[in-house]
Amino acid sequence: LRRVLALDPPPDEILVMDQTPSHSPAVERELARMQGAGAIEWIRLSRASIPHAMNVGLLRARSDVVLFLDDDVIPDRGLVGAHRDAQRESGAAVVAGQVLQPGEDAVSDPTGPFRFNSSERRRVGEVMGGNFSIRRDLALKIGGMDENFVRAAYGFEAELCARARSS
């Protein structure tokens, strides 16, 4: 959260969908402090579900574009600006952000198959749930994330993108 708070430009709002049953006292205090200071909106959820948490975020968000990030993302300082620019320039309703898994480096291969660790801008067919943005109005119109995807929710991103393309 400290990294997201330090982004330039900053996000319009930060909604924390907290699915953790209990935190250490120090984490609990820090989240409460951040919420009390108005830095975040801390939303505690009673059940763990990636698609459900994202849908709650969609409903609570006030911005026209919602950027979804996993809790383990280490964002580039310009992440919010890059998503804003890509949304505006591409005309796409859904924008995939680069995702580097632990030990993975960025690649630059504009002619090869798309990989989420690519540094190249291009049209793609799907996103990874840990770093993507979507126009809020479209996401709500197509019903948000499909909550039938459970546990790790593998495949919900591809299914969301397919519905977004067909709308």
Residue, then its C-alpha position, 0 to 999 in steps of 0.5 A: l500500500r505504501r508503494v501504491l500511495a507513492l505512485d506519480p500520478p497518484p490513483d484517484e482512490i485506493l480501495v482495499m478489498d481485505q479477505t484476510p480473516s485476521h491480521s497481526p495487531a501491527v497490520e490491523r493498526e496500520l490499515a486502520r491508520m491509513q483509513g483514518a487518514g483518508a489514504i485508503e478505503w478498507i473494505r473487509l470481506s467475510r469470504a475469500s473470493i477473487p471475483h467477488a472482491m473485485n466486484v465489490g471494488l467495482l461497485r464501490a469505485r467512483s472512478d471511470v476506470v478501475l485499476f486492479l492490483d494484487d496485494d503482492v504487486i511491486p508497481d512501477r512509479g508511473l503505473v497509474g499514468a501508464h494505465r490512464d494513457a493506455q486507456r485513452e490512447s488505445g480506446a480499449a475498454v480493458v488494458a493489461g499491465q505488465v506482470l513480472q513473476p518472481g525471478e522473471d525479467a521483462v522481454s521486448d519482442p514485438t514480433g513474438p507471441f505476447r507474454f505478460n512480461s512483455s515491455e511492448r504495447r500491443r493489442v492482446g486478448e486477455v489480462m492477468g487479474g493482478n494488473f489490469s484496468i477496465r472501464r467501470d461502466l462496461a464492467l458493470k454492464i457485462g456483469g462484472m467478474d463471474e463469481n462462479f470461478v472459485r479458489a484461485a479463479y483460474g480463467f476468470e480474466a479470459e472469460l471477462c475479456a471475452r464478454a467485454r469484446s462481445s459487448 
